[in-house]
Amino acid sequence: MSRTLLADRNIRVLAVTGLISGVYIGMLNGVLQLFPASLGFGVATLGILQAVGNRFSGVAASVAQPIAGHLSDIYGRKVMIVVGSITTVLSMVLFVVAALTADFAYLFAAFFTFGVSVLGSPASQAMVAESVGLDNSMMNVAYSVVFLLSSIPGVVTPYLAGVMAGGYGYVAVFLTAVLLESVDLYLYLKELYETRSMARVRESLQSTRFSLRQSFRIPRGSWGYFGALAMDAFTFGITTTIIYAMIQANFGYTDAQIGIMVSVLSLAVILTQYPATKLLLLLGGRRTIAFSEALGTVLMVGWAVAGSFPVFLLLSVVFGASISTWVPGVQSLVMTNSPEHERGGIGGKVAAVRGLVAFPAPILGGFLYQGFGYEAPIIASAAGTAVTVALLLKYVPERAEDAFVEAEG
């Protein structure tokens, strides 16, 4: 099935660009938690920056994605993917300026723009679904294939980023990201074809105006579903957004050692992706993401008691398994049978609710660390993930259309 899917040009382009962007995203996963400290800013400041600019739960990404998803439903998928790529290049340029000037204003602007750069995410999720004709099994595998290929470079690039930052400075890391995302942008412009029917796009342009209210409107009857997913983002965000800075500050590991941890995490994502996909096909999305959340509880307990580098590497494997069982499962649930005219918007709304609930999490984690020590934010996350398992099983339906009940009128 994977070979069949890659025969489609869009799936192939998104897989290749995911592989390319995975190179620099893998570099940034550890670097962005360590970079502010190199400019003289502490863990609490890092928490604020992550709250603003984290691509998964920051407030900038949370506000941008529902708007971008709604726009992709009106103007088409490709245009928003291109805009997101351009914004990513801009964010990396701002990181270069911040590294050269050590100015907090540029650092803040870089994190903010990096968060906004996920503008293309709802559109690309919808494009994958539409490229496989909305077939449920093919979507499950398609999301897993694209996610797998984007994870492969992360096996080595976090370590290389640590070495690069130590030997040549952080500017070299960010310039590499500029170059790689520019290649992605070229491929988007040249190779992607629009999956939203151009007749429907023209119809939307004639009959539908952009509505900020519509961008953020949550479908009736789906608050439990959205809330359970948001709880996951909040509880993980307390710790995972600052964990490498905490580990470095508490145990004195070098940038290269942190890079090895992130590399092992990426390797674990790759090695567990096939069994995670089989698990998704066997159990369905709801039980698969509940299993992922349970692995998160194990991870948090492990981080709280760990005291040696080999143990942290082992926990990176657990972290990787939790990611590989979470991402394709949630994407499949969101896209399966979503209303056609809101397919991009629904993905953005899920991201928005998760992000707006979770954006204070890094700030809370940073202050818990500053006030009560290393274990405090991790214990808070462990308790939260345990509660989230129950919420996911109670409120997340197996079929996405059961969550997205259209509002009357």
C-alpha positions in Angstrom: 0.0 0.0 0.0 2.9 2.4 0.8 4.3 1.9 -2.7 0.9 2.5 -4.2 0.5 5.7 -2.2 3.9 7.1 -3.2 2.8 6.7 -6.9 0.5 9.7 -6.3 2.5 12.9 -7.0 1.2 14.9 -4.0 1.9 12.1 -1.6 5.4 11.7 -3.1 6.1 15.5 -2.9 4.8 15.8 0.7 6.9 12.7 1.6 10.1 14.1 0.0 9.6 17.6 1.4 8.9 16.0 4.8 12.2 14.2 4.5 14.0 17.4 3.7 12.3 19.5 6.4 12.9 16.6 8.8 16.6 17.3 8.5 16.4 20.8 10.0 13.4 20.1 12.3 15.5 17.4 13.8 18.3 19.9 14.3 16.0 22.4 15.9 14.2 20.0 18.3 17.1 20.2 20.7 18.7 23.5 19.6 15.8 25.7 20.1 15.6 24.7 23.8 19.3 25.4 24.2 19.7 28.5 22.0 18.2 31.1 24.4 20.6 30.1 27.2 23.5 30.8 24.8 22.2 34.4 24.7 22.0 34.6 28.5 18.3 33.8 29.0 17.1 31.2 31.6 14.6 28.3 31.6 11.7 30.6 32.7 12.3 32.8 29.7 12.5 29.7 27.5 9.1 28.7 28.8 7.6 32.0 27.7 9.2 31.8 24.3 7.9 28.2 23.9 4.4 29.3 25.0 4.4 31.8 22.2 6.3 30.0 19.4 6.1 26.2 19.9 4.8 24.7 16.6 2.6 22.2 18.4 1.1 24.1 21.3 2.2 27.8 21.1 -0.3 30.6 21.0 1.0 31.8 17.6 0.4 28.4 16.0 -2.9 28.1 17.7 -4.3 31.3 16.3 -2.7 30.8 12.9 -3.9 27.3 12.1 -7.7 27.6 12.2 -7.5 30.8 10.1 -5.2 29.0 7.7 -7.4 25.9 7.6 -10.5 28.1 6.8 -8.6 29.9 4.1 -7.5 26.6 2.5 -11.1 25.6 2.4 -11.9 28.8 0.4 -8.8 29.3 -1.7 -7.3 25.8 -2.0 -4.7 23.7 -0.2 -1.6 24.5 -2.3 -1.5 28.3 -1.6 -1.5 27.9 2.2 1.2 25.3 2.0 3.4 27.7 0.0 2.6 30.6 2.5 3.6 28.4 5.4 6.9 27.5 3.7 7.7 31.2 3.1 7.0 32.0 6.7 9.3 29.2 7.8 12.2 30.7 5.8 11.5 34.1 7.4 11.5 32.6 10.9 15.0 31.1 10.3 16.3 34.4 9.0 15.1 36.0 12.2 16.9 33.4 14.3 20.1 34.2 12.5 19.6 37.9 13.3 18.9 37.0 17.0 22.1 34.9 17.1 24.1 37.8 15.7 22.6 40.5 17.9 21.6 38.7 21.1 18.6 41.0 21.1 15.5 39.6 22.8 13.2 41.4 20.4 14.5 39.4 17.5 14.5 36.2 19.5 10.9 36.7 20.4 10.0 37.6 16.8 11.8 34.5 15.6 9.9 32.2 17.9 6.6 33.9 17.1 7.2 33.5 13.3 8.3 29.9 13.8 4.9 29.2 15.5 3.0 31.0 12.7 4.9 29.0 10.1 2.6 26.0 10.6 0.1 27.8 8.4 0.4 25.0 5.8 -0.2 22.1 8.3 -4.1 21.9 8.1 -3.9 22.2 4.3 -1.3 19.5 3.9 -3.3 17.1 6.2 -6.4 17.8 4.0 -4.3 17.3 0.8 -3.1 13.9 2.0 -6.7 12.8 2.7 -8.0 14.1 -0.6 -5.1 12.6 -2.6 -6.1 9.1 -1.4 -9.8 9.7 -2.1 -10.6 9.8 1.7 -10.2 6.0 2.0 -9.8 5.3 5.7 -7.2 2.6 5.5 -5.2 4.4 2.9 -5.3 7.6 5.0 -3.9 5.7 8.0 -1.0 4.4 6.0 -0.5 7.7 4.1 -0.1 9.7 7.3 2.2 7.1 8.7 4.4 7.1 5.6 4.7 10.9 5.4 5.4 11.0 9.2 7.9 8.2 9.0 9.9 9.9 6.2 9.9 13.2 8.1 11.3 11.4 11.1 14.2 9.6 9.5 16.7 12.5 9.4 16.2 13.1 13.1 18.2 10.0 13.8 21.5 11.9 13.1 20.7 15.6 12.6 20.1 16.5 16.3 23.6 15.2 17.2 25.1 17.0 14.1 23.3 20.2 15.2 24.8 20.0 18.7 28.3 19.5 17.1 27.6 22.3 14.6 26.4 24.7 17.2 29.5 23.9 19.4 32.0 24.3 16.6 30.5 26.9 14.3 27.8 28.6 16.3 24.0 28.5 16.1 24.0 30.7 13.0 25.2 27.7 10.9 22.2 25.7 12.1 19.7 28.3 11.2 21.3 29.0 7.8 21.1 25.3 7.0 17.4 25.4 7.8 17.0 28.4 5.4 18.6 26.5 2.6 16.6 23.3 3.1 13.2 25.0 3.4 14.0 26.9 0.3 14.3 23.6 -1.5 10.9 22.5 -0.1 9.3 25.8 -1.3 10.6 25.2 -4.8 9.1 21.7 -4.8 5.7 23.0 -3.5 5.5 25.6 -6.2 6.6 23.3 -9.0 5.1 19.9 -8.2 2.0 20.1 -6.0 -1.4 19.9 -7.7 -4.5 21.3 -6.0 -6.8 18.5 -4.6 -9.7 20.8 -3.6 -11.8 20.8 -6.8 -11.0 24.1 -8.6 -14.7 24.3 -9.5 -15.4 24.3 -5.7 -12.7 26.8 -5.1 -14.2 29.1 -7.7 -17.6 28.5 -6.1 -16.2 29.3 -2.7 -14.6 32.5 -3.9 -17.9 33.6 -5.3 -20.2 32.5 -2.4 -18.0 32.4 0.7 -16.2 35.2 2.4 -13.6 34.8 4.9 -15.1 34.8 8.4 -12.9 35.0 11.5 -15.8 33.7 13.6 -16.2 30.7 11.3 -12.4 30.0 11.6 -12.8 29.4 15.3 -16.3 28.0 15.6 -16.3 24.6 17.3 -18.8 22.1 15.9 -21.7 21.5 18.2 -21.4 18.5 20.4 -17.6 18.1 20.0 -16.3 20.0 23.1 -15.5 16.7 24.9 -13.4 15.5 21.9 -11.6 18.8 21.5 -11.1 19.1 25.3 -9.5 15.6 25.6 -7.0 16.4 22.9 -6.3 19.8 24.4 -5.6 18.2 27.8 -2.9 16.0 26.2 -1.2 19.1 24.7 -1.3 20.9 28.1 0.1 18.0 30.2 2.8 17.2 27.7 3.7 20.8 27.2 4.5 21.4 30.9 7.6 19.2 30.5 8.4 18.2 26.9 8.9 21.8 25.7 11.6 22.5 28.2 12.9 19.0 29.1 16.2 19.2 27.4 17.1 22.6 28.9 16.1 21.1 32.3 18.2 18.0 31.8 21.2 20.1 30.7 20.9 22.5 33.6 20.4 19.7 36.2 22.9 17.1 34.9 25.4 19.2 33.0 25.1 17.3 29.7 26.7 18.9 26.6 24.8 20.0 23.5 26.1 16.9 21.7 24.8 14.6 24.4 21.4 16.3 24.2 21.6 15.9 20.4 22.2 12.1 20.9 19.0 11.9 23.1 17.0 13.6 20.4 18.6 11.3 17.7 17.6 8.2 19.7 14.1 9.7 20.0 13.9 10.0 16.2 15.3 6.5 15.7 12.6 5.2 18.0 9.9 6.9 16.1 11.2 5.3 12.9 11.5 1.8 14.4 8.1 1.9 16.1 6.3 3.4 13.1 5.5 0.1 11.4 4.1 -1.6 14.5 2.3 1.6 15.4 0.6 1.6 12.0 -0.4 -2.0 12.4 -1.8 -1.1 15.9 -3.8 1.8 14.4 -5.3 -0.5 11.7 -6.1 -3.1 14.4 -7.4 -1.0 17.3 -8.6 2.2 15.6 -7.6 5.7 16.4 -9.2 6.1 19.8 -7.6 3.2 21.6 -4.3 3.8 19.8 -4.0 7.4 21.0 -5.1 6.3 24.5 -2.2 3.7 24.5 0.1 6.5 23.4 -1.0 8.7 26.3 -0.4 5.8 28.7 3.2 5.6 27.4 3.5 9.3 28.2 2.7 8.6 31.8 5.5 5.9 31.9 7.8 8.5 30.2 7.1 11.1 32.8 7.7 8.8 35.7 10.9 7.7 34.1 12.2 11.2 33.6 11.4 12.0 37.3 13.6 9.2 38.6 16.3 9.0 35.9 19.8 9.9 36.9 22.1 8.6 34.2 22.7 9.2 30.5 21.9 5.5 29.4 18.5 5.7 31.3 17.7 9.0 29.5 18.4 7.3 26.2 16.1 4.4 27.1 13.4 6.9 27.9 13.9 8.5 24.5 12.8 5.2 23.0 9.6 5.3 25.1 9.1 8.9 24.0 9.5 7.9 20.3 6.9 5.1 20.7 4.4 7.5 22.2 4.8 9.9 19.2 4.6 7.2 16.5 1.3 5.9 18.0 -0.1 9.4 18.5 0.4 11.5 15.4 -1.1 9.4 12.6 -4.0 8.3 14.9 -5.0 11.8 15.6 -4.6 13.0 12.0 -6.7 10.1 10.8 -9.5 10.8 13.3 -9.6 14.4 12.4 -9.8 13.9 8.6 -12.0 10.9 8.4 -15.4 12.0 7.3 -14.9 15.6 8.2 -17.4 17.9 6.3 -15.8 18.5 2.9 -16.3 22.3 3.1 -14.5 22.3 6.5 -11.8 19.6 6.1 -8.9 22.1 6.3 -10.7 24.2 8.9 -11.4 21.3 11.3 -7.7 20.4 11.4 -6.9 24.0 12.2 -9.6 24.1 14.9 -8.2 21.0 16.6 -4.7 22.5 16.6 -6.1 25.9 17.9 -8.0 24.4 20.9 -5.0 22.3 21.8 -2.6 25.2 21.5 -4.7 27.8 23.3 -5.2 25.5 26.2 -1.6 24.4 26.2 0.3 27.6 25.6 0.6 28.4 29.3 2.1 25.0 29.9 5.8 25.8 29.2 5.4 28.9 31.4 4.0 26.8 34.2 6.7 24.2 33.7 9.5 26.9 33.7 8.3 28.4 37.0 7.7 25.0 38.6 11.3 24.2 37.7 12.6 27.5 39.0 10.6 27.3 42.2 10.6 23.6 43.2 13.3 21.9 41.2 13.7 19.4 38.4 11.0 16.9 39.5 8.1 19.3 39.9 7.1 19.9 36.3 7.6 16.3 35.5 5.3 15.1 38.3 2.6 17.6 37.2 2.8 16.2 33.6 2.7 12.6 34.9 -0.6 13.3 36.8 -2.0 15.1 33.8 -1.3 12.3 31.3 -2.9 9.7 33.6 -6.1 11.8 33.7 -5.9 12.3 29.9 -6.0 8.6 29.3 -9.4 8.4 30.9 -10.7 11.5 29.0 -9.6 10.1 25.7 -11.4 6.8 26.2 -14.5 8.7 27.4 -14.8 11.5 24.9 -13.0 10.6 21.7 -15.2 8.7 19.3 -13.9 6.0 17.0 -15.4 7.7 14.0 -14.5 11.4 13.5 -18.0 12.2 12.1 -19.4 11.4 15.5 -17.3 14.3 16.9 -18.1 16.8 14.3 -21.8 17.4 14.6 -22.6 20.4 12.4 -24.3 23.3 14.1 -27.8 23.9 13.0 -28.4 26.9 10.8 
